[in-house]
Every structure is written in C-alpha cells, then in structure tokens.
Amino acid sequence: LGAYARRHNRYPETARVHIFIQMIIQMEAASFHRVATERKTQRLLKRLHSTPLQIGQSIAVEMVPFDFLWQEMLALLGNRFRGTKRNK
C-alpha cells in the first residue's frame, strides 16, 4: 500500500485516497489494536474530515465514504495486540 500511495496518489484530486491509505498503513503499524490505531491516526482522520470530496472526479469518487468506512473498520478491531509479543 505504501508503494502504491507514493506512486499513484500525488494529485490533489486523490488526496482523500492518499490519506485513507496512510490510515490503513498506520492500522497495521499499530498491530490492528483499536486504541493504538485511533491514537496513531487521529491527525490523519482530522485531515480526512477537512479534505473535501472531489465530486465529478471519477478516480476519486468514493462508493462508500471513507469517513464511514473507517468507523466500520475500527469497529471490527479488538483491543488486543496481534502479531509479535510486546516486552513488558
């Protein structure tokens, strides 16, 4: 996803796509832990809310608005870390 975002989402009309992909990357970096994901994506979520949807730009049309989709994705996450064990 990171390579795709760097290669294809450099244009103003794809700003929301780029922000949403960055949020998904941060979700993985947080090991799919809901609270950590919310903390790591707080700034990106504010940017997503403040970036207008480009109506009429076929490449950037969101079939399901990213704001709604993000909330649904967070609802699916648990509060436990997945992946590597953390040292205590």
N, C-alpha and C positions, 0 to 999 in steps of 0.2 A: 504493500500500500504506500509506503513511504516513497519508493522509486516512482510509482505512478503519479503521486501527488506532485513531486518535484518536476516530472517530465510534462504533465498534461494540464495542470491546474494553475497556471501562472497568470491568467487573464481575469480582469475584473468581473466578467460575467460568470465566472466559475468560482468566485470567492467562497460562496456557501459550501460548495462541494469540497473545496480545499480544507475549510475549517472542520467540516464533518469528518473527513478522513483523518485529520490530525487528532480529533477526539477519539476515534476508534483506535489509533495508534497509542494514545495515552491510556486507553482502557486495557490494552494488552500490557503496557508497561506497569500498570497497577495490578497485574496478575488477576484481572477480572474481579477484583474486590470492589464492591459498590462504593463504600465510603472513600476509599483511596481514589477511585475513578472520579467521583464527584469533586474531590479536592483538586486533583490534577487537571480537571477540565473546566473548572469554574471560570477562568479567564476566557477560554475558548467559547464557552456557552454564552457569555456576555457578548462576545464578538458576533456569534451566530445570530443572536436576537437583534443586534443593531445593524446587521447587514441585510438590506432589502432583497427580496426575491425578485429576480430579473424576469418578469413576465414577458413572453414573446421570444425569449432566447431558448430555442429548442434544446440546446445542450445543457442548460441549467434548470430546466423545469423539474420540479420535484413532484413525483406522483404522490408520494406521502411526504408531507413537510418534515424536514429534518428535525425541527423542534419536537414534534410529536413522536417521531421515530426514536429519537434519543431517549425520551422518557420511557418508552416501551422497552428499549434495550436495558436501561438501568433497572427497570422492574424485574427483569429476568436474572439479574446478578444477585448472588448471595453476599453475605458479609464475611465469608471465609476466603483465605488466600488459596489459590490454586497454583500448582507448579512447584518451584523449589521451596524447601523449608527455610524459614527465616531463623537466624540465630537469635537466641534470647540473651 
